[in-house]
């Protein structure tokens, strides 16, 4: 059985099979190694940024909670002794 004028069916299948195998290898390499490694690099950076953001928010919350909000502006000391209690 011949395919075309001068080619054989086996030769045609070999060329098509080689092309399909080569393209499959390229696609496997692209989606198996290249794309995940690029995304993993960006995901690691995003994860590190989220951790740093969480640390920063925790530190700011701690500082806001530690700061006295209602500080007394003037203080006075009242001394009580027996004579002041008896006079009143």
MOVEN-V769630 format. One record per pair of residues at least 24 apart in sequence whose ideal C-beta (glycine too) atoms are under 8 Angstrom apart, sorted by the first residue. I is the first residue (numbers start at 1). J is the second residue. If there is no record, write none. Layout:
I,J
I,J
This chain:
none
